[in-house]
């Protein structure tokens, strides 16, 4: 399906899977082929053409924990620099 519908992110992939489940492969292919002339359509364009509202975004359950150490180190350096320039003035 990647060769017929433009898939740029995980939500696009989820939307195409939803369309595939809802319409079936043959019907989805026919709709996309009827939309020719516009290049590969986005999944949202296919939904609009069919008058469908795409499903809401699914939240990922295995999000990586954020590592804030590098950002905190940069902020500490910035604060130190700003503190020195404030003291000098």
N, C-alpha and C positions, 0 to 999 in steps of 0.2 A: 504494500500500500504506500510505502515511502516514495515510490516512483510516480504515483498519481496525486497524492496530497502532500503539501508542504508541511513537514513536521520539524519544528525548531526547538521544542522544549517538551518537558514531561507532560505538561497540561495538554499540548497538542496530541501527544501519544495517547493520553487517556481519552480525549474527545474522539479520536479516530476509532479507538477500541469500542467506545460506547456506540458510535454510529454503526460500526460493524456488527455489534450484538443486536442492535435495534433493527437494522435493515437487511443484514446479510451481505455477504461479499459481492454477489452478482448485482444486486440492486444498487449498492454503494458505488461499484465500478461504473454502472450505467449513468448514475447521476453525475459523477465526476467527468465522465467522457462527454456528456451533454454540455458541460460547462466549458468545454475546450475553447480555445481562442484567448483565454486569459492566462495561459501558462498553468502551472500547478497551483490550484487554489489552496488557501489556508483552510484548516478544519472549520474555523468559524464561518468562512464563506459558504462552505458546504451546508452547514447548519442553517444559515440565513436563507439559502436557496430552497431548502426543504421546509422552512418555517418552523424549525425546531430551536428550542433553547438548549444550549449545551449544558451538561451536568456541572454542578459546582466543583471547584477544585478540591481534590483530595489532599488531606494533610499527610505528610510523610510521618510515619511512626518511628522511624529510626534516624532522627536528626542527630547530626554530630554535635557533641558539646562544643561550645565556643571556647577557644583558647585566647584569652585576653592578655596574656603575658607580654607579648610584643607591643601591643597598643599601650598598655600601662607603662612600659619602659619608655616609650617615646613621649608620653604625656609627662612623665617624671622629668625627663630631660628638658622638655619645653618649659615646664614650671620652674626648673632651676635656672634656665637662661632668662626667663622673664623676671624672676626674683632678683637676679644679679643686676639686670638693667634698671629695675625699679629702685634698687638700693643705690646705684650709681647716680641716679638723677636727683 
